[in-house]
Every structure is written in C-alpha cells, then in structure tokens.
Amino acid sequence: MKKILSILICFFILNSSFRINTTIDTNAKIKSVFIYNFTKYIEWPQAYKEGNFIIGFIGESSLYSELLKMAETKKVGNQTLDVIRFQNSTTISKCHVIYVCKDKSDELSTVLKKVKSNSTLVITEENGLADKGSGINFIIKENKQKFELNKGNVEKYKLKVSSNLESLAFTVK
Amino acid sequence: MAKRNYILTALFLISGMGFGQFIGKDGVSKALFYLQKNELDSSKKYIDEAILDTSTSELPKTWYYRVLIYKDLYKANEKDNFDSPLRQNAADALNKLSQLDLTNEFTESSQKMMVYLASTFYNDAARSLNPNSYNKAIERYNKYKQLMTLAKSGGDLIQQDVKFYLALASMLNQNLEQTNKKDSTKLNEVKNVYESVLKIDPNNGSANYSLGIIYYNESADIINNLDYDMDLEQLNKYQDICTELFLKALPYMNKCYELKYNLKETLLGLNNIYHGLNDTEKEELYKNELKALELQNK
C-alpha cells in the first residue's frame, strides 16, 4: 500500500504545479484589439497616411507592452506601427493616436493642448473623460470593456469616424 | 506460507482423509488434497468441478478453498497481469463466500484475503493512471472499493476516493496541458472529475484551487489567442464568454481563500480573476494582501 501512496503523492506534486497563467494581461490584450480596430474605423487625413503610424502612450500600464507586441506583427494599411512612450504630457510629439492611462488622466488638458494642431485620436480610460475632450474613452460595463465615442472630439482633429464604429460604441456623444 | 500449510494439513487430517481414502471423495476434498501438496493446477481442476456439483456448490468451504486456490494461482502466474482472470475469480469467490458463510466460519481468514486482493487492485489502479488506460484504473479502483466494503475493514474509503480522483484529475489535466489544451471534451472530463471530488468533499482545497485555475486559464488562453484583427462584434462575444469563465472561477478561488489553501497562489488567482472582471477595487484588495503576505514571508 505504501508504494501506491507514493505514486499518488507524485500526482499531488504534479497537481500542485498548476499555476495561474500570468503570462498575459487579459485586459491589455482586449484593449489592444479595440485600439487596432479603431485604426480601421477612423480615417486620418492624407498627410498622415505616410511614414509610420504612431501610437503615443503616457502612463503606467501593461497595455504599453501589449501594444509593442501588436506592433511587431501588425500594420495600419501600409504603415508600420510604432509605439512611443512619452514621459509626460509635455513631451508629446506628433502622433496618430495618443493613449492616456488612468494614472495620467489629470494631464488630459495638457495632452489636448499638445495635440490641438494635429490629427490625433485621443483615447482615455476614466469615467467622464469623453466629456472632457477625449475622443474615445474606455469604460467598464457588466465586467466588460466597452467604449464611449465622442464624435465631436474626434472630428475636430480632422478625423473621419465610420458609422460602423458609432454602432459599436456603448454611447455616442 | 508455512503457517497456512500447517492449517491446511490440520484441516486435511481432521477431515479424516488419508491419501488412500482420497478416491471417491467430493471435489472439495480432492482440491484440498492437491492444495495441501501445493499442486495448484490439479487443485483448481477439482474446485472448478466442485462449484458445478450441486452437493458442494453451496457449501461455504467450497468457495473458501476456491478463493485460496485462485489467489495462490494469481500470485504464482498472473501477478503482473492487471486484468488477471485468476484474481477476478478469487474476488468473485470471496463475494459468494460472504453470502454463504452465515455462521462466520471463514470470516476472519476471508477478510484478510479480501484486503490482500483489494490492495492488488488498488496498486494496479494506481499503475494504470495514465492517459491511455485511466478507464481501466477507475474499473480497478472500483474493484478495490467493492472488496474493501465486503471486508468491512473500517478504512476511510471516502478519503481514498478523494485521493484517487484527485490523482486522476491531476493526471488528466497534466496530459491536457502537454497535448491539446483546446480539447473541450477532455477539459470537461477533467472538470467533471474535480467536481466529483467536491461532491464527496466540498472543502477540498486542491479540487477547488484546480477548478479555479482551470476556468481562469481557459479564459486567459482564449484572450491570449485573440487576433488583433478580430472585429469588435466578435470581440464582444468573446468578452461575454471570458467573463462567464472568470465568474465560474471565482467561487472556487473564494473557497480556497476561505480555507486559506495555498494562500499565496490563491491571492494571485483572485487578483487576476478580478483583473479579468475589470473590478479594480477588489483586484487592488487582493494585490495588497499578496504583497503583505510576501513581505511577511521574507
């Protein structure tokens, strides 16, 4: 019987090796799929269709690494994807998209000033920011990622929004 | 073995059977004669006849000797045969003996043989715990249980069930991880085995933890494999599926937390599940508790 117990114990050791999959940030991956889709549903002016397609990023989030991963394999049209992290809102330079993480939400007004003469899609992730200048704002509804679209805030940067994107948004303002 | 031969000799002499008196006696006596001489094949021949003879077929001693003979034959010839017919015959004979032995004449000895045969089934069940023969393992384990129940040995069969099914689920899960994680039939099989453990022992930490991890990882794997090109309608459908899986993982992981089972891993699990559910408040709560635990353990 002892021999068998040792065999069973071996199985328990194997059992204890079960680990949670921590190799992926589930929320970051879902957001990156959203962001890639936004680039397909929004049209940038002709002058922005040359060179690299730049996604600017400010704040601390594993979404940055996920976007870098995405950039390794994906293009926007014929444009190579480039993800640039800015130290803070004052250092932001010309980009197609600027993603403002939650921890930098209070810098949104500075971000808006920095991009006002550009055609930049501003994406945020804090409740209420769609009313404060953000074009697309991620929100949580029933434990899921959704987005609010403020069409006016997108179009004032000379970007065209597809009607399909409007239909997919949780709210359109 | 010496003690047993002594008993057999005594029985043989008491029954008044000299070698010369042997002819004309019933099959049981002949079987006993050859058993005493350790001529097991001849002994088997006569005991097989005896169970077909109406004058001996309902005698407890017929079945008792049949157990002895078949058990010895099993030990001599089929010990490495997991499907040994000789052992099965011995087990069946023990079952019949327990029905006929109303005066408990053979109870003590037969109980020992039940426990012995049961242990051989148990060993073989454990040795069969592999992806190719686990159904056989279950079959053998059930035979072990039948014999142990018959022996009324008082062992904790419920705990044995828990151990066996945990080992089975663990083996199946390991195999799934190494082969094809997406095989939903096999994955459901693993879940069902863990669920069967929880039916017996709802507070089993290992089964709760494993189910929590399985549901979480199932969801994480789906998300990990999402194509960036996936359209948003499809993404929303996947979010529904994944949220449901995170919610399924939650009660199991909460139970582990309540039991303080594998606390560090459990806190990590809860942190990740709430992250997947976009519940930042609870995610932070468990993240902080995990940090505190790690500091404490430094």
Contacts between the chains, C-beta under 8 A, distances in Angstrom:
chain1	res1	chain2	res2	distance
A	1	B	119	5.6
A	1	B	122	7.1
A	1	B	123	7.9
A	3	B	123	6.7
A	4	B	119	8.0
A	4	B	122	5.8
A	4	B	123	5.2
A	4	B	126	4.5
A	7	B	126	4.6
A	7	B	127	7.3
A	7	B	129	7.5
A	7	B	167	7.9
A	8	B	126	6.3
A	8	B	163	5.5
A	8	B	164	7.4
A	8	B	167	4.9
A	11	B	129	7.0
A	11	B	166	7.3
A	11	B	167	3.8
A	11	B	170	4.7
A	11	B	171	5.9
A	12	B	166	6.9
A	12	B	167	7.1
A	12	B	170	7.0
A	12	B	206	7.2
A	14	B	170	5.3
A	14	B	171	7.3
A	14	B	174	5.3
A	15	B	166	6.5
A	15	B	167	7.9
A	15	B	169	7.8
A	15	B	170	3.8
A	15	B	173	7.8
A	15	B	206	5.9
A	15	B	210	6.6
A	16	B	206	7.8
A	16	B	262	7.7
A	18	B	173	7.1
A	18	B	209	7.2
A	18	B	210	5.7
A	18	B	213	5.0
A	19	B	213	7.3
A	19	B	265	7.3
A	20	B	213	5.6
A	20	B	216	5.8
A	20	B	217	6.7
A	20	B	220	7.9
A	20	B	265	7.0
A	20	B	268	5.8
A	20	B	269	5.0
A	20	B	272	5.6
A	21	B	216	7.2
A	21	B	217	4.7
A	21	B	220	4.3
A	21	B	221	6.8
A	21	B	224	7.5
A	22	B	268	7.2
A	22	B	272	6.8
A	23	B	224	7.5
A	24	B	220	5.6
A	24	B	223	6.5
A	24	B	224	4.5
A	25	B	275	7.5
A	26	B	219	7.2
A	26	B	220	5.7
A	26	B	223	4.6
A	26	B	242	7.2
A	26	B	272	7.8
A	26	B	275	6.7
A	26	B	276	4.7
A	27	B	275	6.3
A	27	B	276	7.1
A	27	B	278	6.5
A	29	B	223	5.1
A	29	B	224	6.6
A	29	B	226	6.2
A	30	B	223	6.3
A	30	B	226	7.3
A	30	B	235	7.0
A	30	B	239	6.6
A	32	B	228	6.4
A	33	B	226	5.6
A	33	B	227	7.8
A	33	B	228	5.6
A	33	B	230	5.7
A	33	B	232	8.0
A	33	B	235	5.4
A	34	B	232	6.9
A	34	B	235	7.0
A	36	B	228	4.4
A	36	B	229	7.1
A	37	B	230	7.9
A	37	B	231	6.8
A	37	B	232	5.1
A	37	B	235	7.5
A	70	B	228	5.2
A	73	B	228	7.4
A	74	B	228	5.3
A	74	B	229	7.7
A	140	B	278	4.3
A	142	B	243	7.5
A	143	B	243	5.0
A	143	B	246	7.5
A	143	B	247	7.6
A	143	B	277	4.4
A	143	B	278	5.4
A	143	B	279	6.9
A	144	B	236	7.5
A	144	B	239	4.6
A	144	B	240	7.3
A	144	B	243	5.7
A	144	B	278	6.9
A	145	B	239	6.6
A	145	B	278	6.7
A	168	B	232	4.7
A	168	B	233	6.9
A	168	B	236	7.9
